[in-house]
Amino acid sequence: MARRSAPAPRPDVPETIVDIDVADEMRNAYLEYSYSVIHARALPDARDGLKPVHRRILYSMSEMGLRPERGHVKSSRVVGEVMGKFHPHGDSAIYDALVRMAQPFSMRLPLVDGHGNFGSLDDGPAASRYTEARMAPAALLMVTGLDEDTVPFVPNYDDQLTQPDVLPAAYPNLLVNGTTGIAVGMSTNMPPHNLVEVIGATRHLLKHPDASLDDLMKFVPGPDLPGGGRVVGLEGIREAYLTGRGSFRTRATTRIEKVSPRRKGIIVTELPYLVGPEKVIEKIKDAVQSKKLQGIADVKDLTDRQSGLQLVIEIKNGFNPEAVLEKLYRLTPMEDSFGINNVALVDGRPQAMGLKQMLTVYIDFRRDVVRRRSEYRLAKRRERLHLVEGLLIAILDIDEVIQLIRSSDDAATARTRLQEVFDLSEAQAGYILDLQLRRLTKFSRIELETEQQELLAAIAELEEILGDESVLTRLISRELADVAKKHGDPRRTVLLESAGQPAAEATPLEVPDDPCWVILSSTGLLARTADAEPLPREGGRAKHDAVVAAVATTARGEVAVVTSHGRMIRLSALELPALPASSSAPNLSGGAPLAAYVDLADGEMPLTLASLSPDTPGLALGTAHGVVKRVNTDYPKGHDWEAISLKDGDRVVGAAQLRTGHEELVMITDQAQLLHFSAEAVRPQGRTAGGVSGIRVPEGARVLFFGVVDPDVDNIVVTVSGSSDSLPGTDAGAWKVTPFAEYPSKGRGTGGVRAHRFLKGEDTLLFAWAGRAGARAAQPNGVAVTLPEPEGRRDGSGEPARAVIGGIGSL
């Protein structure tokens, strides 16, 4: 037992001593402390994804008017405002939170626009008196609607002011930006995700409340880290999306190239989440000095603001760069583990949540926000309509109104007489008394009548939103789509199911010049096979991806990447990661992104791979303006060259390697016209030639697909229709698979035949492809898509697609 003394006794009150149990006192004090840390500091709210300090910073900046179009202010001013009004803790905690919201390497969608030194992965930020800040555009989405009674307000720490209990949050910020925090007895650690993918999953769940986890993961296949990199191993991610806890490994993005005339090196362009280059260099030096790592000649950090992260690791001669890279993954932070722990506050209680539960909590919250906003706007418009109707009554009998007011002794009498004579409410009568003489014109009456009609229409629309749950749901979905269109960007992190086959330790640099295949996947992964075994013919099958191009060569041979600008770029097969030998489908998870080997201009896209052997019939190209060309095989010795001379505004939409010279060339326009003709009808031309007419394209249309089919095998045509106004990558449209034999051959230079009939709301083809039957399709993120069975109607309209197609492979 222990004794607690009462407050200092007064002379007229006898002193009292209260005996308490120490265990009970410690338990109660610890519980109070735990509750305070969990709710007021460490864990985010599942609705807006913010901790109290982040919420108070954004609210204070909103109240200060620090919008994106306004100038920056000192960070210390923001910190002082937050600390003085809402956050009764130290200024360092507030500034640290503000800094994190401004760091693009910490947040997938930064909420603060910082000016000055806000730190790096290796160094901390400057003091708050040296930096400036204002709200980022994404932060406006978090606070918009605060003045429309969308969320409850609670008193601040001294009951002098009020602050929002939660922000309206126009997008699922908890998933998009992630969070981390350590509470008492629990912690949270959530990775960031791609805004477009998260909103796509949210809209799907809005439309299909019973959607499964697999359905949602078609939209959100995994985290999308701010610094890019590669995620290795998807099972832990699925476990986290299911239970709220899991883990995955992140790897640096690297490429192997010559860094000097006699040496190769490993170029690191992206590191794992929150890992800095100085930490990697330090670990490499420690491993080399301790003899744990061999084959490293030098390490240079060439990072700058223009080219971004660039860590160059030179490899000694006689060492296999792939083998050294595998050791770097094991011994340095170039490979790191991220433990997912999706713990957040739901109704004030910490919960571990899976992907569907987090989206459901946000959807329920957003419904409440939009409903409260609509009720507020409805009340305001009804109030305004009431005043407008009173003004219209006054203007109709303005002479009598003026006479009544002039004959009244005071304003109160005038108000009462107006209510009695014209049957007005007190609010209407008071508003008429405040009316300015300049409003008594004929034009003002027209304005009031127009405003009355607009208010009636707005009231009807708001009443429909509040009275019909489906209308409310469509409104939420439409607003989310607008956010994704305005603030979304492409995925940065590559998802790999496995790390591939590790290289052997310290193997010689010499690699035998064995036959192999160089392959390109629909998600842009490049690799070479370990042997010359023919690839599977069932539609270019590969786990979690589709093979869109494959060229036979040797390990020391070269192939070319053909781009939409009509360029051919030489590529060494030896530099590509080798996939393990397999009798089944190739596992492309061991491939590397094409961007690691090829530098493309803005707007330039890779199309296919081509052989550089002079013994082939050459390469066939098709452009958006309907031009077709067969390229001679007299390729130059340079790194890259033009394969076709393009006219202004034209670009290459498809390219294919000819194998016999007797194939059929196929062109499909976005207006669903298909033309195919024999490759023999096109005479091979030199590199500087511009090609010949392929398909006649009307004004405003363009060629969507060009390819080559072998007439001696079964082929199919895949078309996907939709609306040209839809957000790219979000409208699955209507798809149709038709036997290629249903389309008659036409002469070169004609308009072809119709390949797809558009339904109501459709005006274009979103995707088209022709090739060997049994093809494999994949979504833009690599998830496999099962195509429907072929049908015999070449001009049919198809059926609703189950997913967006990003590419199709057939070998």
C-alpha positions in Angstrom: 0.0 0.0 0.0 1.0 3.6 -0.5 -0.3 6.9 0.8 -1.3 9.7 -1.4 -1.3 13.2 0.2 -4.3 15.4 -0.5 -3.7 18.9 -1.9 -2.1 21.4 0.4 -4.5 21.8 3.4 -6.2 25.0 4.2 -6.2 26.3 7.8 -9.9 25.6 8.2 -9.8 22.1 6.7 -8.2 19.1 8.4 -5.4 17.3 6.5 -6.5 14.0 4.9 -4.4 11.1 3.7 -5.8 8.6 1.1 -4.4 5.0 1.1 -4.3 3.5 -2.4 -3.0 0.3 -3.9 0.2 0.9 -5.8 -0.6 -1.8 -8.4 -4.0 -0.2 -9.2 -2.5 3.2 -9.4 0.3 2.1 -11.8 -2.2 0.1 -13.9 -4.6 3.1 -14.2 -1.8 5.5 -15.0 -0.3 3.2 -17.6 -3.6 2.7 -19.3 -4.3 6.4 -19.4 -0.8 7.0 -20.9 -1.4 4.2 -23.4 -4.7 5.6 -24.5 -3.2 9.0 -24.9 -0.4 7.7 -27.1 -2.6 5.5 -29.2 -5.3 8.1 -29.9 -3.4 11.4 -29.8 0.0 10.6 -31.3 0.9 7.2 -32.8 -1.9 5.7 -34.8 -3.7 7.2 -37.8 -7.5 7.3 -38.2 -8.6 4.8 -40.9 -11.0 7.4 -42.4 -8.5 10.1 -43.5 -5.2 8.2 -42.8 -3.8 11.0 -40.7 -2.5 11.2 -37.2 -3.7 14.1 -35.0 -0.5 16.1 -35.6 -0.7 15.8 -39.4 -4.4 16.7 -39.3 -3.8 19.8 -37.2 -1.0 20.9 -39.5 -3.2 20.7 -42.6 -6.1 22.4 -40.8 -3.9 25.2 -39.6 -2.4 25.8 -43.0 -5.9 25.8 -44.5 -7.1 28.4 -41.9 -3.9 30.5 -42.6 -4.8 30.5 -46.3 -1.6 28.8 -47.4 -3.1 27.4 -50.7 -0.9 26.2 -53.6 -1.5 29.4 -55.5 -0.3 31.6 -52.6 3.3 32.2 -51.6 5.3 30.1 -49.2 5.7 31.2 -45.5 8.2 30.3 -42.9 7.8 26.8 -41.6 8.3 28.1 -38.1 5.2 30.2 -38.5 3.2 27.2 -39.3 4.7 25.2 -36.4 3.9 28.1 -34.0 0.3 28.3 -35.2 -0.2 24.6 -34.8 1.5 24.4 -31.4 -0.3 27.5 -30.0 -3.8 26.6 -31.1 -4.2 22.8 -31.5 -1.1 20.6 -30.6 0.1 20.9 -27.0 3.4 19.2 -27.6 6.9 20.1 -28.6 7.7 22.1 -31.8 10.1 19.5 -33.0 7.4 16.8 -33.3 5.3 19.2 -35.3 8.1 20.2 -37.6 9.1 16.6 -38.1 5.6 15.7 -39.2 5.5 18.7 -41.5 8.8 17.7 -43.1 7.6 14.2 -43.8 4.5 15.4 -45.6 6.8 17.5 -47.9 9.3 14.8 -48.7 8.6 13.2 -52.1 10.7 10.1 -51.1 8.5 9.5 -48.0 5.1 10.3 -49.4 3.6 8.9 -52.6 1.4 12.0 -52.8 3.1 14.8 -50.8 0.6 17.0 -48.9 3.0 19.9 -48.2 4.9 21.9 -50.8 8.2 22.7 -49.2 10.7 25.3 -50.3 14.3 24.9 -49.0 16.2 22.0 -47.5 13.7 19.5 -46.4 16.3 16.7 -46.0 17.3 13.7 -48.0 17.5 9.9 -47.5 20.8 10.4 -45.7 20.5 13.9 -44.2 18.0 15.6 -42.0 16.2 18.9 -42.9 17.3 22.4 -42.1 15.7 24.2 -39.1 12.2 25.5 -39.4 13.4 29.1 -39.5 15.3 28.3 -42.8 12.5 26.5 -44.7 9.2 27.6 -46.1 6.0 25.7 -46.8 2.5 25.9 -48.2 -0.2 23.3 -49.0 0.3 21.0 -51.9 -2.5 20.5 -54.4 -3.3 17.1 -52.9 -3.8 18.7 -49.5 -6.7 20.7 -50.8 -8.5 17.4 -51.4 -8.1 16.6 -47.7 -9.7 19.8 -46.4 -12.2 20.7 -49.1 -15.7 20.7 -47.5 -14.6 21.7 -44.0 -16.8 24.8 -44.2 -19.9 22.7 -45.3 -20.4 20.8 -42.1 -19.0 17.6 -43.6 -17.2 16.4 -40.4 -17.7 16.9 -36.7 -15.6 19.5 -34.8 -14.2 19.0 -31.3 -12.7 21.4 -28.8 -9.0 22.0 -28.8 -6.8 21.3 -25.8 -7.9 24.4 -23.8 -11.5 24.6 -25.0 -10.8 28.0 -26.6 -11.1 26.8 -30.2 -12.5 23.9 -32.2 -10.8 21.6 -34.6 -12.0 18.9 -37.0 -12.2 15.4 -35.6 -11.3 14.1 -39.0 -10.7 15.6 -42.4 -13.1 15.1 -45.3 -10.4 13.3 -47.4 -11.5 13.1 -51.1 -9.3 10.0 -51.6 -8.2 7.0 -49.5 -5.1 8.7 -48.1 -4.3 5.9 -45.6 -3.5 3.5 -48.5 -2.0 6.1 -50.9 0.6 7.6 -48.5 0.9 4.8 -46.0 2.1 5.6 -42.5 4.3 4.4 -39.6 4.0 4.7 -35.9 4.9 3.1 -32.6 2.3 3.2 -29.8 2.2 1.4 -26.5 1.8 -2.3 -27.0 1.2 -1.9 -30.8 2.5 -0.3 -33.9 1.6 0.4 -37.5 3.6 0.2 -40.7 1.8 0.7 -44.0 3.5 1.1 -47.4 2.3 3.7 -50.0 0.2 2.8 -53.0 -0.6 4.2 -56.4 -3.5 6.7 -56.3 -5.0 5.6 -59.6 -4.9 1.9 -58.6 -6.4 2.6 -55.1 -9.2 4.7 -56.6 -9.9 2.0 -59.2 -10.3 -0.5 -56.4 -12.5 1.9 -54.4 -14.8 2.5 -57.3 -15.0 -1.2 -58.0 -16.0 -1.9 -54.4 -18.6 0.9 -54.6 -20.2 -0.8 -57.6 -19.6 -4.4 -56.3 -19.8 -4.4 -52.5 -19.4 -8.2 -52.5 -16.1 -8.1 -54.4 -13.5 -10.6 -53.4 -9.9 -9.8 -52.4 -8.7 -11.2 -55.8 -11.0 -8.8 -57.6 -9.6 -5.8 -55.7 -6.0 -7.0 -56.2 -6.6 -6.8 -60.0 -6.7 -3.0 -59.3 -4.2 -2.9 -56.4 -1.6 -5.6 -57.1 0.8 -4.3 -54.5 2.5 -1.2 -53.0 3.9 1.6 -55.2 6.8 3.1 -53.4 7.8 6.8 -54.0 11.3 5.9 -55.0 10.3 3.1 -57.4 12.5 0.0 -57.0 11.3 -3.6 -57.3 9.1 -5.6 -54.9 10.1 -9.2 -54.8 7.6 -11.8 -53.6 3.9 -11.2 -53.8 2.6 -13.8 -51.4 3.4 -11.7 -48.3 1.5 -8.8 -49.9 -1.6 -10.9 -50.5 -1.4 -12.1 -46.9 -1.3 -8.5 -45.7 -4.2 -7.5 -47.9 -6.1 -10.5 -46.4 -5.2 -10.3 -42.7 -3.6 -6.9 -42.2 -0.1 -8.4 -41.6 2.5 -9.6 -44.0 5.9 -8.7 -45.5 7.7 -8.2 -48.8 11.2 -7.6 -50.0 12.2 -4.5 -51.9 15.2 -4.5 -54.2 17.2 -1.7 -55.9 16.7 -1.1 -59.6 19.9 -1.9 -61.3 21.4 -2.4 -64.7 24.7 -3.8 -65.8 26.7 -1.8 -68.4 30.2 -0.8 -69.4 31.4 2.0 -67.2 34.8 2.1 -68.9 36.3 0.6 -72.0 37.6 -2.4 -70.0 35.2 -2.8 -67.1 31.5 -3.4 -66.5 29.6 -1.9 -63.6 26.4 -2.1 -61.8 24.4 1.1 -62.1 21.9 1.6 -59.3 19.1 4.0 -60.2 16.5 3.2 -57.5 17.0 2.0 -53.9 14.5 0.3 -51.5 12.1 2.5 -49.6 13.8 5.0 -47.3 17.3 3.7 -48.0 19.9 6.3 -48.9 23.0 5.9 -51.1 25.4 6.8 -48.3 24.2 3.9 -46.2 24.6 1.5 -49.1 28.2 2.8 -49.8 29.1 2.4 -46.1 27.9 -1.2 -46.1 29.7 -2.1 -49.3 33.0 -0.7 -47.9 32.5 -2.7 -44.7 31.8 -5.9 -46.6 34.9 -5.4 -48.9 37.2 -4.7 -46.0 36.0 -7.7 -44.1 36.5 -9.9 -47.2 32.9 -10.9 -47.3 32.4 -9.3 -50.7 34.8 -9.7 -53.6 34.9 -8.3 -57.1 34.2 -4.6 -56.3 36.8 -2.2 -57.8 35.2 1.1 -56.9 31.9 2.8 -55.8 30.9 6.2 -57.0 27.9 8.3 -56.1 27.0 10.4 -59.1 23.6 11.4 -57.8 22.5 14.9 -58.8 19.2 16.8 -59.2 19.1 16.5 -62.9 19.7 12.8 -63.4 18.5 11.6 -60.0 20.0 8.7 -58.1 23.0 7.1 -59.8 25.2 4.8 -57.8 28.0 3.2 -59.9 29.6 0.0 -58.6 32.6 -1.0 -60.8 33.3 -4.7 -61.1 36.7 -6.2 -61.4 37.6 -8.2 -64.5 37.1 -11.9 -64.0 33.9 -11.6 -61.9 30.4 -12.1 -63.1 28.4 -8.9 -62.5 25.2 -10.9 -61.8 27.0 -12.9 -59.1 28.4 -9.8 -57.5 24.9 -8.2 -57.6 23.4 -11.2 -55.8 25.9 -10.7 -53.0 25.2 -7.1 -52.8 21.5 -7.9 -52.3 22.4 -10.3 -49.4 25.0 -8.1 -47.7 23.8 -4.5 -48.2 20.6 -2.6 -47.9 20.2 -2.9 -51.7 17.6 -5.5 -50.7 15.4 -4.7 -47.7 12.4 -6.2 -46.0 9.2 -4.3 -45.3 6.9 -5.6 -42.6 3.3 -4.6 -43.2 1.1 -4.0 -40.1 -2.1 -2.3 -41.1 -3.2 -1.0 -37.7 -5.4 2.1 -37.6 -8.2 3.6 -35.5 -11.7 2.5 -36.4 -14.4 4.2 -34.3 -11.7 5.1 -31.9 -10.4 1.5 -31.5 -7.2 0.2 -33.0 -7.8 -2.6 -35.6 -5.6 -4.6 -38.0 -7.3 -4.4 -41.4 -7.0 -6.0 -44.8 -7.4 -4.2 -48.1 -11.1 -4.6 -48.4 -11.8 -3.5 -44.8 -9.7 -0.4 -45.2 -11.6 0.5 -48.4 -14.9 -0.3 -46.8 -14.2 2.0 -43.9 -13.2 4.8 -46.3 -16.3 4.3 -48.5 -18.6 4.4 -45.4 -16.9 7.6 -44.3 -17.1 9.2 -47.7 -20.8 8.4 -47.9 -21.3 10.3 -44.7 -19.2 13.2 -45.8 -21.0 13.6 -49.1 -24.4 13.2 -47.4 -23.6 15.8 -44.8 -22.3 18.1 -47.5 -25.4 17.7 -49.6 -27.7 18.4 -46.6 -25.7 21.5 -45.8 -25.9 22.7 -49.4 -29.6 21.9 -49.6 -30.4 23.9 -46.4 -28.4 26.9 -47.8 -30.1 26.8 -51.1 -33.6 26.5 -49.5 -32.7 29.5 -47.3 -31.6 31.5 -50.3 -34.7 30.5 -52.3 -36.9 31.7 -49.5 -35.2 35.1 -49.6 -35.3 35.3 -53.5 -39.1 34.5 -53.5 -39.6 37.4 -50.9 -37.6 39.8 -53.1 -39.7 38.9 -56.2 -42.9 39.6 -54.2 -41.4 43.0 -53.2 -40.3 43.9 -56.7 -43.8 43.1 -58.1 -45.4 45.6 -55.7 -42.4 47.9 -55.2 -44.4 51.1 -55.0 -46.6 49.8 -52.3 -43.6 48.4 -50.4 -41.9 51.8 -50.5 -45.0 53.6 -49.4 -45.5 51.1 -46.5 -41.9 51.5 -45.3 -42.1 55.4 -45.5 -45.3 55.5 -43.5 -43.9 53.3 -40.7 -42.5 54.8 -37.6 -39.5 52.5 -37.3 -37.8 49.4 -38.8 -39.6 47.0 -36.4 -43.0 48.4 -37.4 -42.1 48.3 -41.1 -41.0 44.6 -40.7 -44.3 43.7 -39.0 -46.4 45.5 -41.6 -44.5 43.9 -44.5 -45.2 40.4 -43.0 -48.9 41.2 -42.5 -49.6 42.9 -45.9 -47.5 40.6 -48.2 -47.6 37.4 -46.1 -43.8 37.3 -45.7 -41.7 35.6 -43.1 -39.6 37.6 -40.7 -36.4 36.7 -42.7 -37.9 37.8 -45.9 -39.2 41.1 -44.5 -35.8 41.9 -42.9 -34.0 41.1 -46.2 -36.4 43.5 -48.1 -35.7 46.3 -45.6 -32.0 45.8 -46.3 -32.6 46.0 -50.1 -30.5 48.6 -52.0 -32.3 50.9 -54.4 -30.1 49.8 -57.3 -31.7 46.4 -57.1 -35.1 47.9 -58.0 -34.5 47.6 -61.8 -36.2 45.4 -64.4 -32.9 43.6 -65.0 -32.6 42.7 -61.3 -36.0 41.0 -61.5 -34.8 39.0 -64.4 -31.7 38.0 -62.5 -33.8 37.0 -59.5 -36.1 34.9 -61.6 -33.1 33.2 -63.2 -31.5 32.6 -59.8 -34.9 31.1 -58.6 -34.9 28.6 -61.4 -31.2 27.7 -60.8 -31.9 27.2 -57.1 -34.9 25.0 -57.8 -32.8 22.8 -60.1 -30.0 22.6 -57.5 -32.5 21.7 -54.8 -34.0 19.0 -56.9 -30.6 17.6 -57.6 -29.6 17.6 -54.0 -32.9 16.0 -52.9 -32.3 13.2 -55.4 -28.8 12.6 -54.0 -30.1 12.4 -50.5 -33.2 10.3 -51.5 -31.5 7.8 -53.7 -28.5 5.8 -52.5 -27.5 4.8 -56.0 -27.3 8.5 -57.1 -25.1 9.2 -54.0 -22.9 6.2 -54.9 -22.5 7.4 -58.5 -21.6 10.9 -57.3 -18.8 9.5 -55.0 -17.5 7.3 -57.8 -17.4 10.3 -60.3 -15.6 12.5 -57.8 -13.0 9.8 -57.2 -12.5 9.4 -60.9 -11.9 13.2 -61.2 -9.3 13.0 -58.5 -7.5 10.1 -60.2 -7.5 11.9 -63.5 -6.1 15.1 -62.1 -3.6 13.9 -59.5 -2.8 10.3 -60.6 0.5 9.2 -62.2 1.9 5.9 -63.5 3.2 3.1 -61.2 6.8 3.5 -60.2 7.5 0.1 -58.5 7.9 -3.1 -60.5 6.2 -6.1 -58.9 8.1 -9.5 -59.2 6.8 -12.8 -57.9 10.3 -14.0 -57.2 13.9 -12.8 -57.4 14.8 -15.3 -60.1 17.7 -17.7 -60.1 20.7 -16.3 -58.1 24.0 -16.2 -59.9 26.9 -18.4 -58.8 29.5 -16.9 -56.6 32.7 -15.5 -58.3 32.1 -17.2 -61.6 34.4 -16.2 -64.5 33.2 -13.2 -66.6 33.4 -15.3 -69.8 29.9 -16.5 -70.8 29.6 -19.2 -73.4 28.0 -18.1 -76.7 25.2 -20.6 -76.5 21.9 -20.2 -78.5 19.1 -18.5 -76.5 16.0 -16.4 -76.9 15.6 -12.7 -76.0 12.1 -12.0 -74.8 10.0 -8.8 -74.0 6.9 -9.0 -71.8 3.8 -6.8 -71.9 4.9 -4.9 -68.7 8.2 -4.0 -70.3 10.5 -6.7 -68.8 13.5 -7.9 -70.8 15.3 -11.2 -70.3 17.1 -14.0 -72.2 16.6 -17.7 -71.8 19.3 -20.0 -70.6 19.0 -22.3 -73.6 17.7 -22.5 -77.1 14.6 -24.6 -76.3 11.6 -23.3 -78.3 9.3 -21.2 -76.3 5.8 -22.5 -75.5 3.3 -21.7 -78.3 0.2 -21.4 -76.1 0.0 -17.7 -76.5 3.3 -16.6 -75.1 2.5 -17.9 -71.7 4.5 -16.6 -68.8 3.6 -16.5 -65.1 2.0 -13.2 -64.2 2.8 -11.6 -67.6 2.6 -12.2 -71.3 5.5 -12.5 -73.8 4.9 -10.0 -76.6 8.1 -10.5 -78.5 10.8 -13.2 -78.7 13.9 -13.3 -81.0 16.3 -16.2 -81.4 20.0 -15.3 -81.0 23.0 -16.3 -79.0 24.2 -15.2 -75.5 26.8 -12.9 -77.1 24.6 -11.9 -79.9 22.6 -8.7 -80.4 19.0 -7.8 -81.1 17.2 -4.5 -81.7 14.4 -2.8 -79.9 11.9 -1.1 -82.3 10.2 2.1 -81.0 7.2 4.2 -81.9 9.6 6.9 -83.3 10.7 4.5 -85.9 14.1 3.9 -84.3 16.0 0.6 -83.9 18.2 0.4 -80.8 20.9 -2.2 -80.6 20.8 -4.4 -77.4 23.3 -6.9 -76.2 21.8 -10.2 -75.1 24.8 -10.7 -72.7 23.6 -7.7 -70.6 20.2 -9.1 -70.0 19.3 -11.3 -67.0 19.2 -15.0 -67.9 16.0 -16.9 -66.9 16.4 -20.4 -65.5 16.0 -23.2 -67.9 12.5 -24.5 -67.8 10.4 -27.0 -69.9 7.2 -25.1 -69.1 6.4 -21.4 -69.4 9.2 -18.8 -68.9 9.2 -17.1 -65.5 9.5 -13.4 -66.3 9.8 -12.4 -62.7 13.6 -12.6 -63.2 13.5 -10.1 -66.0 14.5 -6.4 -65.9 12.7 -3.3 -67.0 13.5 -2.2 -70.6 14.1 1.3 -69.3 17.2 -0.1 -67.6 18.8 -0.7 -71.0 17.2 1.7 -73.4 16.9 5.5 -73.2 13.7 6.6 -74.9 12.6 10.2 -75.7 9.4 11.7 -74.3 6.4 10.0 -75.8 8.6 7.2 -77.4 7.3 3.7 -76.7 9.0 0.3 -77.2 7.0 -1.9 -79.7 8.9 -5.2 -80.3 12.2 -6.9 -80.7 13.9 -7.6 -84.0 16.7 -9.8 -85.2 19.7 -8.2 -86.7 20.6 -11.3 -88.7 21.0 -10.5 -92.5 19.5 -13.9 -93.2 16.0 -13.0 -92.2 13.3 -11.6 -94.6 13.5 -8.3 -92.7 11.2 -6.2 -90.5 7.6 -4.9 -91.2 6.4 -1.6 -89.8 3.0 0.1 -89.7 2.2 3.7 -88.8 -0.7 5.5 -87.3 -1.4 7.2 -90.7 -1.7 3.9 -92.5 1.8 3.6 -94.0 3.4 0.1 -94.2 7.1 -0.6 -94.8 9.4 -3.7 -95.2 12.9 -2.8 -94.0 16.0 -4.2 -95.7 18.4 -6.1 -93.5 21.4 -4.0 -94.2 21.5 -2.6 -90.7 24.3 -0.2 -89.7 26.9 -0.8 -87.0 25.8 2.1 -84.8 23.9 2.0 -81.4 20.7 3.2 -82.9 19.3 4.3 -86.3 16.1 5.2 -88.1 14.2 2.3 -89.7 11.6 4.6 -91.4 11.3 8.2 -92.3 8.1 9.4 -90.6 6.0 12.4 -91.7 5.1 15.1 -89.1 2.5 13.9 -86.6 3.0 10.2 -87.6 4.4 7.4 -85.5 4.9 3.7 -85.7 2.1 1.7 -84.0 3.4 -1.8 -84.7 6.4 -3.8 -85.9 7.0 -7.5 -86.5 9.8 -9.7 -87.6 9.1 -11.6 -90.8 10.2 -15.2 -90.8 9.3 -16.5 -94.3 8.3 -13.4 -96.2 4.9 -14.9 -97.1 3.0 -13.8 -94.0 -0.1 -11.6 -93.9 0.2 -8.0 -92.8 -2.7 -6.8 -90.6 -3.8 -3.2 -89.9 -6.7 -2.3 -87.6 -7.9 1.3 -87.1 -9.5 2.9 -84.1 -12.7 3.1 -86.1 -12.8 -0.8 -86.2 -11.7 -1.2 -89.9 -9.4 -4.2 -90.5 -7.3 -4.8 -93.6 -4.9 -7.6 -94.3 -2.8 -8.3 -97.3 0.3 -10.4 -98.2 3.7 -9.2 -97.2 4.8 -10.0 -100.8 2.7 -7.0 -101.9 5.2 -4.7 -100.1 8.6 -4.3 -101.7 11.5 -4.1 -99.2 13.1 -0.6 -98.9 16.1 1.0 -97.5 16.3 2.6 -94.0 15.7 6.2 -95.3 12.5 5.3 -97.2 9.1 6.3 -95.9 7.1 3.2 -96.8 4.0 2.8 -99.0 0.3 3.1 -98.4 -1.1 0.3 -96.3 -4.7 1.1 -95.3 -6.8 4.1 -96.2 -7.4 6.1 -93.0 -10.2 8.7 -93.0 -9.6 12.1 -91.4 -9.7 12.0 -87.6 -9.0 8.3 -87.5 -5.7 6.4 -86.9 -4.2 2.9 -87.1 -4.4 1.3 -83.7 -2.7 -2.0 -84.5 -0.2 -3.4 -87.0 1.1 -6.9 -87.0 2.0 -10.0 -88.9 0.2 -13.4 -88.9 1.2 -16.8 -90.3 -1.6 -17.9 -92.7 -0.7 -21.6 -92.2 -1.9 -21.6 -88.5 -5.1 -20.7 -86.7 -5.3 -17.0 -85.9 -7.7 -14.8 -84.0 -8.6 -11.1 -83.9 -9.1 -9.4 -80.5 -11.0 -6.1 -80.4 -12.0 -4.0 -77.4 -14.5 -1.1 -77.9 -15.2 1.8 -75.6 -15.6 5.6 -75.2 -12.9 8.0 -76.2 -13.9 10.2 -73.2 -13.1 7.5 -70.6 -10.1 7.7 -68.3 -7.2 5.8 -70.0 -6.6 2.4 -68.3 -9.9 2.4 -66.4 -12.6 1.5 -69.0 -12.5 -2.2 -69.8 -15.0 -1.7 -72.6 -16.6 -4.6 -74.6 -14.3 -7.2 -76.1 -14.7 -9.7 -78.9 -12.5 -12.6 -80.2 -13.1 -13.6 -83.8 -11.3 -16.2 -86.0 -9.0 -14.4 -88.4 -10.4 -16.5 -91.3 -13.7 -14.5 -91.0 -12.0 -11.4 -92.5 -11.5 -11.4 -96.3 -8.3 -10.2 -97.7 -8.4 -6.8 -99.5 -5.9 -5.0 -101.7 -3.2 -2.7 -100.2 -4.4 0.9 -100.0 -8.0 0.1 -99.4 -10.2 0.8 -96.4 -10.6 -2.9 -95.3 -13.7 -4.4 -93.6 -15.5 -3.7 -90.3 -14.1 -5.7 -87.4 -16.3 -4.5 -84.5 -19.8 -3.0 -84.2 -20.0 -0.1 -81.7 -22.9 0.0 -79.2 -24.5 3.1 -77.6 -21.9 5.1 -75.7 -19.0 3.5 -77.8 -17.1 5.4 -80.5 -13.7 3.9 -80.7 -11.5 0.8 -80.3 -9.5 0.9 -77.1 -7.4 -2.1 -78.0 -6.9 -4.4 -81.0 -4.7 -7.3 -81.8 -4.3 -10.1 -84.3 -2.2 -13.2 -84.0 -2.0 -16.9 -83.3 -4.9 -18.5 -81.5 -4.5 -19.4 -77.9 -3.0 -16.0 -77.1 -2.5 -14.9 -73.5 -3.6 -11.4 -72.4 -2.4 -9.4 -69.4 -3.5 -6.2 -67.7 -1.1 -3.2 -67.6 0.3 -4.4 -64.2 0.9 -7.9 -65.6 -2.1 -9.8 -64.1 -3.3 -12.5 -66.5 -6.6 -12.0 -68.3 -8.6 -14.9 -69.8 -10.0 -14.0 -73.2 -13.5 -15.1 -74.2 -14.1 -17.9 -76.7 -13.9 -16.9 -80.4 -17.1 -16.2 -82.2 -17.9 -16.2 -85.9 -19.4 -12.7 -86.2 -16.6 -10.4 -87.5 -18.8 -7.3 -87.2 -20.4 -8.2 -83.8 -20.4 -6.0 -80.8 -18.7 -8.2 -78.2 -19.4 -8.7 -74.5 -18.5 -6.6 -71.4 -14.8 -7.1 -70.7 -13.8 -8.3 -67.3 -10.5 -6.4 -67.1 -8.4 -3.8 -68.9 -6.0 -5.3 -71.4 -2.5 -4.0 -71.4 -0.9 -6.5 -73.9 -1.3 -9.8 -75.6 1.4 -12.3 -76.4 1.5 -15.1 -79.0 4.6 -16.9 -80.2 
